C-alpha cells in the first residue's frame, strides 16, 4: 500500500518537474530589446508558433535596455495595434512583432534652404506651419508622428493679455478671470442649457411644452438652450421649429459613429469635414437654418479630435467648440479663445486637446459638476442613484460654486433621456399654469424647481452658447442688460424660414429595405443550428454579426427581425450555423462579448416562428433607418502645398447654402464623386478627382411629393420619410437616404399650394 502511494506521488511529480524545466528553458531565452516605448512581441519567436495562443498572449517592453515580459490572462491574446489584451476573436495581428512607428522629423538636421522650413524624417523640407497641423504632409508622415505639446514646433504660446484683447481674443493665466475685468457683482450669472443628439417625437413634448415656455429671463424673453443635433433619427421639421423659437442649433456630427476613440485618434481632417460640415449643410437644407447661425459644434462622446478637429473648424468657419472637459476646479473656468495655450490640463479627462494656436476659435469649456465625492461633465453621467431631492441639491450646490465666486457660465449639459425619470420631471405632460390653477400648487420636478428658484435672482440669465460668447465679446454690466441686443427676443425670419404647421409626408421605399422587412420569408434552415443573439443596438447590421460570428465557423444565415411599422430592429437576431460544433464554439466565445457598446447575450435558439407577427407597437408612428455608410454633401476641396487656401461659401439667395473648400490639382487632398438617380434606382460611381454631394437627389425626392419645381416663394412644406438605410455600399460612397430615417423638409414651391 505504501509502495502504491509513493508510485502515485512520483507519477504526479514527473510532469511538474517537466513543466518547471520547460519554464527554465523559456526564461533562458533572451528577448531582443526594441526600445520604442511600446509593447512588442518576441522578434525571434518560432514561425510555426506565431498564431498559437500561448505565443500570441506574450508581450514585452524594453526600458533603458532592460526587457520586461508580460502575459495576458487565460483566454486572452495581445493586440499589438491597440496595445491591450482582448478576446481571441478580436485579435488578428499575432504575426506582427511591433506596432508600426512613424519616423521622427529632423527639424534642425535636414539643412533646409529657408529658415521657415523644417525637415521631415526623410530629409524633405516643408514650411514650418505644416508640422503638427493635423494633416499628413511629409512623405513618411513624420510631420504628425511626434506632436505632443512638448514636441510640437508650433505649440501655442502661453497667455499674453497684452496681445490678446476682446472682442477677437480672450485668455487669462488661470482661466478664471472675468472678461472686461468686471466685478462679480456687475457680472450676470449665465446658465447654459445644452441638449445632445436627435430631436424627434421621443423628446419633442419635453422641448416644445415643458422646459422653456413657463420661464422668463429678466428682460421678459423665454429662456433658451443650445441643441447639438446629430443626423440619425432627427426630425428636421421640429428642429426648424426650435430654431424659429429662438433656440440655438449647432452640429453634433452626421453618423455619431462608434467606437468612441475613433473621433480622437483616427478621424482625419476629411472625416471631420464630412461629419461636421456635412451636418451643417443638412441642417441648412432640411431645417432651413441659416448657415451663418450654425456657429458651434460638439464632438460625439466628448472625444476631442486634437489639431485635426480644430484645423477643420478654422478652415470652414465654425466659431466655437464645446467638447473640452476641464478638470474639476474652484473657481470654475471661463470660456477662452484658442489663440494661446489652453489654461488647464486635458490629460486627466483623456481628451486629445489641441496643441497649437487657432486664433478666433472659441472653446466653451465644460466645467464639471460636483456630486458628493464624484465629478461629472454631462448631467446624465453623474451617479444614477440620486433621488429627486439629491438632484435638486446637486444643481443648487454647483450653481452657488459659480454664483458666489467668479460667475463663470454655469453649464448644464443633458441628453433628453435624463428627464424621463419620473422623479426628475414629475410634471412631464402637464403645464405648470394648469397645475397652479387646478390644484392650487405646483408639483414640479427638481429641475423645474431649480429653474424657478434661480430665476428669482435679477442677475441670473439662461442663455445659449452663442449668447454667452456675444456677452464675452462685449462685457456689459447687469444694469444695461435689458437693452443688450444679442439677448433680445425680436429675431425676424423670412417667410420661407418659418416651419409649416402641418407638413406633408411621403414615403421613399428601398428595395433593399423591403428585402430586410419584418415579414421576409425565412430561408431554408434545414439542418442548421440557430443561436439567438440578444441586446443588439439599432445600428447593428447582419454584416456586423456575420463578420464576428464567421470566425467560429461557416454561417448559413443571419436574420434580424424588425418592427412592422417603424422598421426598427427588435434588439435580437438569429445566427444559423451549418455545424453544431461551430455553433457551440460561437456560444462560448460570443456570450458576453461587447459589440457596438452592448454586451451580447447568446443562447441556443428555440425552433418555430409565430404564424402572425405580434404587433407590439402602439401609438404614433416613428420611422427610423440605420446605416453605417458615410454621406457626402455638396462641397469641393483641395489643398495645395504651395498655397493652402480654403473658403466657405454660403448662398442664401439660392436656398442651398453650403460650406466648401477648393484647391488645385497639385493638392494633397482626396476626392471622389458619386451620384444617384432615384427615378431609376440606379447607382453610378466615378473615379474622378472631385467630390459632390448631389442636391439634385434631394430635389428629386421633394419633387416626387410636390410634383412641381422647387423655388423659394410659396409655402408648401414637404416631409420625406426615408424608410431604410442602403446596405453593402463601399465606405466612401455617398448615400443621403442611407443615413436618414425622417426628413421634414420645409421647401417652397413656385405657385399656389
N, C-alpha and C positions, 0 to 999 in steps of 0.2 A: 504494500500500500504506500509506504513511504517512498519507494522507488518510483511509483507512478506519479506521485506529486512532484518529485524532482524532475522527472522527464517532462511533465506538463510545463513547469516553470521554464525549463530550457527551451522548449518549443516556442513559448511566448517571447523569451528574451532574444532569440536569434533575429527575428525581424526588426526588433527595436534597435539592436546593435547595427543592423544593416542600414536602417534609416539614419542613425546617427553618423555612420560612416559616410553616407551619401551627403549629408549636410556638411560635413567637414570638407569633402571634396569640392562641393559647390562654393563654400566660403573661401577655399584656397584660390579660386579663380579671381584674378584681379580685373575689375571692370575699368575700362578706359575712362578718363576724365574728359567730359565735354562741358566746359565751363561757359555756359551762356545764360545762367540764371533761371533755366527752365528744367523740368523733369525730362528724362530721356530713357530709352531702353538700352540694353547691353548691345553695343555695336558688334560684338563678336559672338552673339548667340548662334547656335547651330541652325542652319536654314530649315531643316526638317522640323524644328520645334517652334518656328516663328508664330504659327497660328494655334499652338496649344494653349490651353487655359492657364497652365502653370507658368509659362513663359510670358504670356501677354499680361499677366497680373503683376509682374515685376516692373519696377521703375526706379530710377536712380537720380541723384542730384549731386553735382560737384560744386563744392565751395572751397575756394582757396587751395585747390589741388587735392582735397580730400573728398572721396566718393562715399556717399551715404546711400544705402539700399532700402527700398520700401516694397511692400506687397499689399495689394488690395485684399479686402475681406473676401471670405468664401463666396463664390458665385459671381464676383465682380471682376471686370477687366479694366485696364487703364487706357483711357482715351488720350492719346498724345496731343491731339489738337486742342481739346478742351481742358486738358491738364486735370482731369478728375477721374475717379473710379466710377464705373457705371455698369448696368446690366449688360451681359454679353450681346444681347440683341441690338444694343445701341452703339457698339464699338466695332468699327470696320477698318481700323488702321493698325492692326497688330504688326504689320510688316514695315511700318515706318519707325525709324530709330529715334529721330528727334524732330521737333517742330521746326518748320522752315523759318529761318531767321532773315531779317532784312539787313543788308549791309549798312554800316554806319556811313554817314556823309563825311566828306573831307572839307570842312569849312575853310581851313587855312592852308591845306596841303595841295590843293588842286592847281595852284598858281593861275587863278583866273585873271584875265586881262583887265577886268574892271573891279573897282572896289565895292560896287554894289552887287556883286555876284558871289555866289558860294559854290563849292564843288560837291557833286554827287559822289557816291561811293566808287563809281567807275571813272571819275575824273571829269564828267560833263559839267560845264558851268551854266548855272541858271540864275536869274535875278533873285536877289535876297528875299523878296516877298513870297516867292514860290514855296519856300520851305515851311512846313508845318501849317499850311493853309487849309488842309483837309482834302486836297486833290492831288493825286499822284502825277508828278511831272518828270522826275528822274527816270531814266530807262530801267534802273534797278530798284526803283521805289524807295531809295534811301532818304528822299526828302521828307517822307512821312513816317519813317520807321522808328525814330528815336525822338519823340516830341513831348516828353513830359515837361511840366513847367520849368524845371531846372535846366533843360537842354534846348528848349525852343529858342532859336536865334531871334525870333520875332515876338518874344513874350511881351505881354502888355506891361507898361511901366506902372509903378505904384501911383496912388492918387496924388495929384498935384493941384490943389484948389486954385492956384494962381493961373493955371492954363485951362481949367475946367469950369466953365460958367454956364448958368442957365440962360436960355431955355434948351440949349442943344446938348449940354453935358452936365452930369451931376455925379459927384463922388464925395466920400468922406473917409478919413483914415480907418475908422472902426465901423463904418456903415450905419451908424445910429444917429447921425446929425440931421436935424430938421432942415429942409430946404429953405433958403432965404434967411437963415439964422433967426427965424421967428421963435418966440417963446411958446412953450406948450399951451399956455392959456390963450394964445392967439391962433392956435393951430386946430383946425377941425379934426375930430376923430372920424376918419373914414373907415367904413366897414365894407369890405368887398366880398360879395357872394359870387361864386362860380359853380357851374354845373358842367360835368363832362359827359360826352357820348351823345347818342342819338336823341332827337326829340320825336316822340311818337305817341300813340294812344296809351302807352303804358304810363306816361308821366304828364300827358297834356293837361289833365284836370288839375294836377298839382301846380303846374306853371301858370295856367290860364285863370284859375279861380281862387286858389288858396293862398299862395305865398306872397303875392305882391299887391293885390288890389286894395287891401284893407289898411295899408301902412303908407304914411306920407313923410317925406323929408321936411325939414323946417321951412323950405320955400314953397310947400304945397304940392310938389311933384311926387308921384308914386315912386317907391323905391325900385331900383333896377338891379340887374345882375348881368354877368357875362356868361355866355353859353359857348363852350368849346365843342364844336359839332364834328362828329365823325360821320362818314357817309353811310355805312351799313345800317339798315333799318331806319334811316332818318326820313321824317316826313317834312318835305320842303315847303309845303303849304303852311303848316304850323310854324315852321321856322320863320317864314316871312311874316306871319302874324306877330311873333315875338319881336322881330326887328321893327315892325310898324309901331309897336307899343313902347319903343324906346330902349329896349334891351340891346346889349352888345352881342354880336355874333362873331365868333372867332373860329379858328381852324384847329382841328384835332386829328387830322390825317384822313385818308381815304379808307385804308384797309384795317387800321388798328391791329395789325398783324402780330402774331407771336412767332418766336419766343421773345421775351422781354428784352434780352440782351442784344437782339438784332439792331435795335434802334441806336444803342450807344456804341456798339463795337463794329457792326458790319454794314450799316446803311451808308451808301456813298452819297456824294453831293447830288447825283442824278436821282437817287432814291428819295432823298429829302425833297427835291424839286417835284417829283411825281406825287408824293404823298401830300405835301402841304400846298404847293401852288395849284396842284390838281384839285384839291378840295376847295380852295378859294374860287377857282373857276366854276366848280359845280354849284357852290353857294350863289354865285352871281347868276348863273344860267337858270337855275331852277327855283331859287328863293328870291331872285331879283335884288339881292343885297348889293349895294353899290361896292365896287371894288375898293374905292377909297375908304369905305367904312370897315373893311376887313383888315384889321391892323395887327392882330395878335395871333399867337398860336401856343399850344401846349402839347408836349410830346406824350404819346401813349405810355402808360406805366411810369411816367416821370423819368424816363431813361434818356437823359440829356445826351445829345449826339456830338459832343466835342466841337472842334472847329468846323467840321463839315456842315453841321446844322446851321451855325451862325454865318458861315460863308454864304449859304443859300439865302438866309434871311436878309443879309446885307445886299446881295445882288438883286433880289426880287422885291424889295421894298417893304418887308414886314417891319413894323415899328417896335414890337416888343415880344418877348418870350415870357412865359410864366410856368416854367418847369423846374427851375433850380430850387432845391430844398436846402435851406441854410441849417447848420447845426443849431440846436436849441440855445437861445441866448436871452439874457436880460440886461439891458433893454432889447427889444426886438429891432430888426433891421429895416431901414427904408429901402425902397427900390433904387436902382442906380443904372447908369449907362455903362456900356462896356468899352468906353474909351480907355479905361485904366484897369489894372488888375482887380479882380473881384475881392471884396473886403472880408471874405470868410473862406473857410476850407470846404472842399467838396468831398474829400476822401471819406469822411465819416458817414456820408449818405450813399457812398458807392455810385456817385454820378460822374459822368465823363464831362466835366465842365470845360469851357473854352480856356485856352491858354494865351491867346493873343488878343489884340485890340480890335473892336468893331465899333468905330465911332458912330454915335447917334442911335445905336440899338439899345433899347431899354430892357432891363431884366426886372420883372415883377416878382421879386424873390418871395418864396413861400416860407413864412415863419411857422415853426411847428407849434402845435398846441401842447399844453402840459396837462396830463391826466394822471393824478396821483404820482406814481413813480415812472410813468411812461411819457413818451413824446411821440406825436404823430402829425403828419402833414395834412393828409385828407381826413375829414371828419369821420368818414366811414372806415378808416384804417385804425381808428382808436379802439380800445377794448370794446368788445361786443356785448359784454355782460352788464353794461351800465343801465340803470333804471332811468325813468324819466326825470326824476329829481337829480340823479347823478349828471345827466346831460345838461340840465339847466345850470347846475353849479359849475360844470366844466366851462360852459360858454361865458358865464359871468366872471369866473376867475381869470380866464385868458383875456377877456375884454379889459379888465382892470389892469392887467400887465401892460397893455398898450396905453390905455387912457390915463393912467396915473404916472406914466414915465414920459417917453418922447413922442407919443401919439403916432407911431408908425402905423400905416394902414393895417387894419385887423382883417386878415383873410380867413374866410370860412369856405372850404373847398369840398364840394359834395358830388356824389353820384345820386341820382334821384331815388334809387332803391333804398337809401338810408331812411327816407321819410315813410316807407311802407310799414315800418314797425309801429304797432298801434300806440305804444307809449310815447313815441316821438311825434306823432301827428294824430292826435285823437280826433280832431275836427276835420278830417281829410275832405269830406264831401259836403260840409255844412258851413256856409259863410258865417263869419264872426258876427255880422249885424243880425242875422237870423237868430243866432243863439242868444244874443243880448236881448232882442225884442221878445222872444217867445218864452225864454226860460228865466230871464232876469239876471243871468250871469253868463260868463263865457268860460267854457271848458276847453281851453286851448292847449295846444301842445307845448312842450318845453321850449321848442324853437320859437314859436309864436309868442310865448310868454317872455322869452329873452328879447325879441324884437320890440315888444310893447314897452318893456322896461327901459331899454337903452334909448329909445326914441323920445323918452321924457326929457332927455338932456338936450338943450338947444344947440349944442355944438357937435352932435352926432349925425352923420350923414351916411346913407347907404348909396354907394356909387359903383360904377363899372370900372374895370381896369383902365380903360382909356380916359375916363373922367378923373381917375386918380392921377394919371400921368399928366393930364392937362393942368391940374392944380399944381403939381410939382414944377411944371414948366413956368408957371406964373403964380408963385405962392401968394395967396390972398387971405388977409385976416378974416376972422369969423364975422366981424361987423359988416363986411361987404359981400358976403357970400350970396345973399339973396339976389344980387344983381350979377353974379358970376355966370357969364353966358354959357360955358360948357356944361353947367349943371342945370340949366333950364330945361323945360319940357315942351318947347314950342317947335320941335323939329317938323319940317314940312316934307311931304312926299309927292312925287308926280303921280298922275293917275295910274300909270302902268306899273308903279311900285307898290300899290296898295293891294293886299291879298283879297281875292274874291271870297265872298261869304260861303258860297256853295260850289265847290269845284266839281267838274265833271270827271268821271272815272272811266277809263278804257283799259282793257287788259291786253297785254302783249305776251303771247304764249311762246314757249320754246319747244321745239321738237325734242330736244334732249331732256327738257324738264318733263314732258309728257311720258317719256320712257322711264323716268325715275319716280313717277307719281305713286301714290299710296297703293292704288289698286292694280299695279302691274301684275301679270300672271307670273306665278313662281316658276323658276327654271326646273328642269328635270334634276331632282336631287336624289334619285335612287342610288343607294349605296354610299352616299356622302354622310359624314359625321358633322353635326352642326354645333357650334358654340354660340351662346348668347352673350353679347358684349354690352354691358350697361354703363351708364354715366358718361355718355358721349356729349360733346358740345354741339351746338348748331353748326359750327364750322367744319366738323369732321366729315370727310367725304369717303366714299368707297375706295378711292385711290389711296387715301391716307391709311386706311385699315389694311388694304392689300399689301402696301409697302412694308408694314411692320410684321404682319402675320405670315407672309410668304417666307420669312426667314426660318420658320419652323416646318415648312413643307408646302406641297402643292395645294393651292387654294382653288376650289372649284367655283365658288360663288360668294358674293358679299351683297347683302340686302339690308338697306336702311329704311325701315317703314317711315312714312311721312303722313302728317295730318292731311285729311282730305281737303280741308278748306284753306288752311294757312300755308300749306306746303312746307311746314316746319318739321325738322327732324324730331321724332318722338323720343330721342335720347337713348336709343338702343339699336343694335344691329345683329344680324345673323351672319357668322363667318363659317363657311362649309368647307371641310377638307375631304380629299379623296381617301386618305388613310387615317384610320382611327388613332394610330400611334402618333402621327403628326398632330392631330387634334389634342391629344393628351399632353404632348410636349408644349403646345401653344397655351393650353390651360395653365400649366405650371409656370411658364415663362411670362405670360402677359397679365395674369391676375395681379392687380396691384401696381402695374406699371403706369407711369404718367404719360398722357397723350393730350396735347393741346391744353395743358394746365389742369387736366382732370385725372383722377386715379381710376383706372379701368377696373370693372368688376366682371370677371369672366366665369362662366359656368356652362356645363353641358346643357344644350337646349332640349326642351321637350318638343316632340313632333306634333304636327297638327296645326292648322290655320283656321281661324273662325270663318264661317260661311259669309258673314257680312261684317264689315269693319265697324268697330264701335265708335260712335260719334262722341268724342269726349270734349269737343269744343263747343261752347255756347257763348252767346253774346256777340259783340261786334267783331267784324272780321278784321284780321290783320294779315297782311301779305308780306312774307319775308323770303328773301333769297340769300343763298350763301355761295360764295365763290372765293377761291384762293388765287384767282388770276389777278393780274395787275392792269389797271386802267391808265390810259394816257389821254391827255387833254390838249386842247388847241395851244400849241406852243412851238417854238423852234429855238434851237440853241446851238452854239458852238463856242469854242474857246480857242483863241489864237495865242501862241506863245509870244509873238511879237507884241501884241497889244490885246489885252483881255478886256473886252468891253461888253457890258451887259445892259439890257434895257428892259423896262417894264412898260407895257403899253396898256392903256385902258380906254376902250372905245365905248363910251356910254351912249353915243349917238346911235350906234347900230344895235345896242341892246345885247351885245355879246362880248363884253369886255373880257380881256384875258391878260395874263402876265406871260411875257415871252422873253427869250434870250436868243440873240442871233450872233453869229460869228462866221469866220471864214473857213474855207475848206481845210486849211492847214491846222485846224483846231485839234485839240486833244479830246474833244467831246465825242460822244457816241450818238448814233441816230438810227432810227428805224421808222418804218411807216406801215400802216395797215389801214384798211378801210373795210366797211361792212355795209352791205345793202340789205335793208330789211325787207324790201319788196320781194326779192327772190331768195332770201335767206342764204345768200352765198357768201363765201369768205374769200378774201384775197390778201396776199402779202406782197410786200415789195422789199427788195434788198437795197433800195436807195439810201442815201445818207441823210435823209430827212425824216423827222418825226411829225406826225399830225394826229390830232385828236379831233376827228371829223365832227363838226357841228351839224353837217348835213344829216347824219344819222339821227341826232336828237330832233332836228326839224322834221324829218320824215315820220318819226313817231307822233309828234304833235299834229302833223298834217293828217295822219290816219284818223285822229279823233275829230279834228275840227273841219276836215275836208276843205280847207282854204289856206291860202298863203299866210305865212306868219308875218305880221307887221308890228307896229308899236302903238297903234292908235285906238283899237277897240278894247273891249273889256271881257273877253272870253277867258275863263280860267280852265285849263286842261289838266287833268290828272292822269298820269301814265303809270299804270301798275305793272311793273316788270315782275313776272312770276317766277323766273328761275335763273340761276346762275349757270352759264355755259361751262361745261366740264372739259377737261382734257386739252385745253389750249396751251401753247407754249407760254412760258412765264412772261415774255415781253410782248405778247400780242394784245393790242388794245381791245377792250370789250366794255362798252359802257353799261349795257344791260346785264353783263355778267356780274356786276358788283352791286346792283341796286334792287331793292325789293319794291319800294313805293316811291315814285316821283309825284309830287304835287307841283305841277309846273304852271306858273302863272304867266301865260303868254297872251299876246294880243293879236286878234285877227283884224284885218282891214275890212271894214264893213260892219253891218249890224249883226247882232247875235240873235 
